[in-house]
């Protein structure tokens, strides 16, 4: 039995994170946009897993996708796997200065990086929103 209430909580936070990421794009905090994009996708995928009664664990989007595929959710073919794989690359280096030989993450991330990440996370967020909406309606 799914946990629609918990799924809704996770999706709500993903939506708020998306708004924050859009705002940070305007502040040119590109590394933060990339990190938040990962968070948006993670929370969206976890919402999907909660909706089918699972308790998701971990931060790897690829692993969360594998859980979704393993449980044969009908949306598996729609999930942009390449988006998840790309976003996983931004989970750690966006936050820690020692992820790079010199400088800080803020100096390494570009507007293009941020926009790409935001677009990838939006695809996953929209997929989760639509899936949960359909469950609620049926």
C-alpha positions as CSV (number, residue, x, y, z in Angstrom):
1,X,0.0,0.0,0.0
2,X,1.4,3.4,-1.0
3,X,2.0,6.3,1.3
4,X,0.4,9.2,-0.6
5,X,0.8,11.6,2.4
6,X,4.6,11.0,2.6
7,X,4.9,11.2,-1.2
8,X,3.1,14.5,-1.2
9,X,5.5,15.9,1.5
10,X,8.6,15.0,-0.5
11,X,7.1,16.4,-3.7
12,X,6.2,19.6,-2.0
13,X,9.7,20.1,-0.8
14,X,11.0,19.3,-4.3
15,X,8.8,22.1,-5.7
16,X,10.1,24.5,-3.1
17,X,13.7,23.5,-3.9
18,X,12.9,24.2,-7.6
19,X,11.8,27.7,-6.8
20,X,15.0,28.2,-4.7
21,X,17.1,26.9,-7.6
22,X,15.5,29.3,-10.0
23,X,16.1,32.2,-7.6
24,X,19.7,31.2,-7.2
25,X,20.2,31.2,-11.0
26,X,19.4,34.9,-10.9
27,X,22.0,35.3,-8.1
28,X,24.6,33.5,-10.3
29,X,25.1,30.9,-7.6
30,X,25.5,28.2,-10.3
31,X,27.0,25.6,-8.0
32,X,24.1,25.9,-5.7
33,X,21.6,25.6,-8.6
34,X,23.3,22.4,-9.6
35,X,23.2,21.0,-6.1
36,X,19.6,22.0,-5.6
37,X,18.8,20.4,-9.0
38,X,20.1,17.1,-7.6
39,X,18.0,17.6,-4.5
40,X,14.9,18.3,-6.6
41,X,15.4,15.1,-8.6
42,X,16.2,13.0,-5.4
43,X,13.1,14.2,-3.6
44,X,10.9,13.7,-6.7
45,X,12.1,10.1,-7.1
46,X,11.7,9.4,-3.4
47,X,8.1,10.7,-3.6
48,X,7.5,8.2,-6.3
49,X,8.9,5.4,-4.2
50,X,6.9,6.4,-1.2
51,X,3.8,6.4,-3.4
52,X,4.2,2.7,-3.9
53,X,4.9,1.9,-0.3
54,X,8.7,1.8,-0.3
55,X,11.0,3.6,2.1
56,X,13.7,5.0,-0.1
57,X,17.3,5.2,1.1
58,X,20.4,7.0,-0.2
59,X,21.1,9.9,-2.4
60,X,22.2,8.3,-5.7
61,X,19.6,9.1,-8.3
62,X,20.7,6.1,-10.4
63,X,20.1,3.8,-7.4
64,X,16.7,5.4,-6.8
65,X,15.8,4.8,-10.4
66,X,16.9,1.2,-10.1
67,X,14.5,0.8,-7.2
68,X,11.7,2.3,-9.4
69,X,12.6,-0.1,-12.3
70,X,12.9,-3.0,-10.0
71,X,9.3,-2.4,-8.7
72,X,8.0,-2.2,-12.3
73,X,6.4,1.2,-11.9
74,X,4.6,2.0,-15.2
75,X,6.6,5.2,-15.7
76,X,10.0,3.5,-16.0
77,X,10.3,4.1,-19.8
78,X,9.5,7.8,-19.3
79,X,12.3,8.4,-16.8
80,X,15.1,10.4,-18.3
81,X,17.9,8.1,-17.0
82,X,20.6,10.3,-18.6
83,X,19.3,13.3,-16.5
84,X,19.7,11.3,-13.3
85,X,23.2,10.2,-14.2
86,X,24.3,13.7,-15.0
87,X,22.7,15.2,-11.9
88,X,24.5,12.5,-9.7
89,X,27.8,14.1,-10.8
90,X,26.9,17.3,-9.0
91,X,26.0,15.9,-5.6
92,X,29.4,16.3,-3.9
93,X,31.6,18.7,-5.9
94,X,29.0,21.5,-5.8
95,X,29.5,21.7,-2.0
96,X,33.0,21.1,-1.0
97,X,36.1,23.2,-1.8
98,X,38.4,20.1,-1.8
99,X,36.4,18.6,-4.7
100,X,38.8,20.6,-6.9
101,X,42.6,20.9,-6.8
102,X,42.3,24.7,-6.3
103,X,39.6,27.3,-5.9
104,X,36.1,26.7,-4.8
105,X,33.0,25.2,-6.5
106,X,31.6,28.6,-7.1
107,X,34.5,29.3,-9.5
108,X,33.9,26.1,-11.5
109,X,30.2,26.1,-12.3
110,X,28.8,28.1,-15.2
111,X,25.4,29.4,-16.2
112,X,25.2,26.6,-18.7
113,X,25.9,23.9,-16.1
114,X,23.1,25.4,-13.9
115,X,20.6,25.7,-16.7
116,X,21.2,22.1,-17.8
117,X,20.9,20.8,-14.3
118,X,17.7,22.8,-13.7
119,X,16.2,21.4,-16.9
120,X,17.1,17.8,-16.0
121,X,15.6,18.2,-12.6
122,X,12.5,19.8,-14.0
123,X,11.9,16.7,-16.2
124,X,12.1,14.4,-13.2
125,X,9.9,16.8,-11.0
126,X,7.2,17.0,-13.7
127,X,7.3,13.2,-14.2
128,X,6.7,12.7,-10.5
129,X,4.0,15.4,-10.3
130,X,2.1,13.9,-13.2
131,X,2.4,10.3,-11.9
132,X,1.2,11.3,-8.4
133,X,-1.6,13.4,-9.9
134,X,-2.8,10.4,-11.9
135,X,-2.7,8.1,-8.9
136,X,-4.8,10.6,-6.9
137,X,-7.3,10.9,-9.7
138,X,-7.7,7.1,-10.1
